[in-house]
Amino acid sequence: MPLMNHVTELERKHQALERQIQDALNHSSTDDMTLAELKRKKLQLKDEIARLKEVSAPAVH
């Protein structure tokens, strides 16, 4: 189960980034570069989560 624990942790980080992005959008002082970096990190986490879930899922034939 260590893989699923890792996925769960990545999902928590993904949710935290979503909150950071929403906070940044609510503050007009946030620059576009910061917002873009947060979104890039969130997308990387999403891709990693999807990849790990695919690896851990049993093959369907």
N, C-alpha and C positions, 0 to 999 in steps of 0.2 A: 503493500500500500504506500510506500514512500512516494511513488510517482503521483498518486492522487493527492497526497498531502502537498506536494509541490504545486500541482494544478490549483488546489484550493488557495494556496498562498499567492499565486500569480493572479487569481481572480480577485482576491482582496486588494492587491496592488492596483489592478485595473479599476476597481470601484473607487479607490482613493484618488487615482488620477482623474476619473470622471468628476469627482467632487472638486478637485483643484481646478479643472477646466471651467466648471460652472462658476466657481468663485472668481476666477480670472475674468470671465465674461461679464460678471456683475460689477467689476471694478474697471472703470474706464482708463485707469492708469496703467493697466497691463499692456505691454507692448506686443506687437504681432509676432515677434521672434520667440518670445516666451511661450505664447499660446501655441504656436506651431510646434515647438519642442515638446510641450506636454501632449499634444495630439499625436505626435510621432511616437513618443514612448508608449502611449496607450495602444496605438495600432500594433506596435511590436509585441506588446504583451498579449493582445488578442490573437495575433498570428501564432505566437508560441503556445498559448493555451490550446488553440485548435490543433496544432501539430501534435502536442502531447496527448490530447484526447484521441486523436486518430491512431496514434501508436499504441495506446493502451486498450483501444476497443478491439474486441475479437473480430477476426475477419469473417465477413458474411459472403457466402458463395451461393 
